[in-house]
Amino acid sequence: MSDTIAAFFAAWGETDDTARKRTLERILAPHFTYADPMGSERIAGAAAMSDFLHGFTAKTPDAGVRVVRVDAHHRFARVAVDFLRDADTTMMRGQYFIDTDEDGRLTLAVGFSGMGAPE
């Protein structure tokens, strides 16, 4: 599971549309759904996710995502990530909840800004 999660977040920094789409088609289940805290609706499928990430890299071509921590059980994962600028400057930390199928492909990824610390 950790290899699939690493590939998913590496795709956020991939500027080659064809390479990014191939990666996503390999690691995402056909019924994959994504929800982003900055988005207005859910995203379904590898092609739509690739389009979403194209927009991300177009707006911030020097950005990327680094996986900070993965906690996993029963094919679910809670993932902490840093959104980076210039490969090493952290802009923001976020948290994702991920579900995978029996083949290890992502079926669901839901992102949240921040870590949800109590106020």
C-alpha positions in Angstrom: 0.0 0.0 0.0 2.8 2.4 0.8 4.2 2.2 -2.7 0.8 3.0 -4.2 0.4 6.0 -1.8 3.9 7.3 -2.6 3.1 7.0 -6.4 -0.2 8.9 -5.9 1.5 11.8 -4.2 4.5 11.8 -6.5 1.9 12.3 -9.4 1.1 15.7 -7.8 4.5 17.0 -8.9 4.6 15.3 -12.3 4.5 17.9 -15.1 4.3 15.3 -18.0 0.6 14.8 -18.6 1.1 11.4 -20.3 3.4 10.0 -17.5 1.0 11.3 -14.8 -2.0 9.7 -16.5 -0.2 6.4 -16.9 0.8 6.3 -13.3 -2.8 7.1 -12.1 -4.3 4.5 -14.4 -2.0 1.9 -12.9 -2.6 2.8 -9.2 -6.3 3.9 -9.1 -9.2 1.5 -9.2 -11.7 2.1 -12.0 -14.3 3.4 -9.5 -11.8 5.8 -7.8 -13.2 8.9 -6.1 -11.3 12.0 -4.8 -12.4 14.9 -2.7 -10.3 18.0 -2.3 -10.9 20.6 0.4 -10.3 23.3 -2.2 -12.5 21.7 -4.9 -16.2 22.2 -5.5 -17.1 18.6 -6.3 -15.9 15.1 -6.1 -13.6 13.8 -8.9 -14.2 10.3 -10.4 -11.6 8.2 -12.2 -8.0 8.4 -13.3 -8.6 10.8 -16.3 -10.4 13.3 -14.1 -7.8 13.1 -11.4 -5.0 13.6 -14.0 -6.9 16.7 -15.2 -7.2 18.0 -11.7 -3.4 17.5 -11.1 -2.7 19.2 -14.5 -4.4 22.3 -13.0 -2.4 21.9 -9.8 1.0 21.8 -11.6 0.0 24.5 -14.1 -0.8 26.9 -11.1 2.3 25.9 -9.1 4.9 24.3 -11.4 7.5 24.2 -8.7 5.2 22.5 -6.2 5.2 18.9 -5.0 3.9 16.8 -2.2 6.0 14.8 0.3 4.5 12.0 2.4 5.3 12.6 6.0 3.6 9.7 7.7 1.3 6.8 6.8 -0.8 5.0 9.4 -2.6 2.0 7.8 -4.9 -0.9 8.8 -7.5 -3.0 7.0 -6.7 -1.4 3.6 -7.4 2.1 5.0 -4.7 4.7 5.4 -4.4 8.0 7.2 -1.6 10.0 5.4 0.1 13.2 6.5 1.6 15.2 3.6 3.5 18.4 3.1 2.7 20.6 0.1 6.1 21.9 -1.1 7.3 24.8 -3.1 10.8 24.6 -4.7 11.1 21.0 -3.6 11.9 21.8 0.0 9.8 24.7 1.4 6.7 23.6 3.1 3.6 25.7 2.2 1.1 23.6 4.1 0.5 20.3 5.8 -2.5 18.3 5.0 -4.1 15.0 5.8 -5.7 12.4 3.6 -7.9 9.4 4.3 -7.4 6.6 1.7 -9.2 3.4 1.0 -7.7 0.7 -1.3 -9.1 -2.4 -3.0 -7.9 -6.0 -2.5 -5.3 -5.4 -5.3 -3.9 -2.3 -3.5 -5.3 0.3 -5.9 -6.8 3.4 -4.4 -10.6 3.5 -4.4 -11.0 6.7 -2.4 -8.9 9.6 -1.3 -10.3 12.4 0.8 -8.1 15.4 1.6 -8.2 17.9 4.5 -6.2 21.1 5.1 -4.2 20.9 8.3 -4.2 18.1 10.8 -7.5 18.7 12.5 -5.9 19.6 15.8 -8.3 20.4 18.6 -8.8 24.1 19.2 
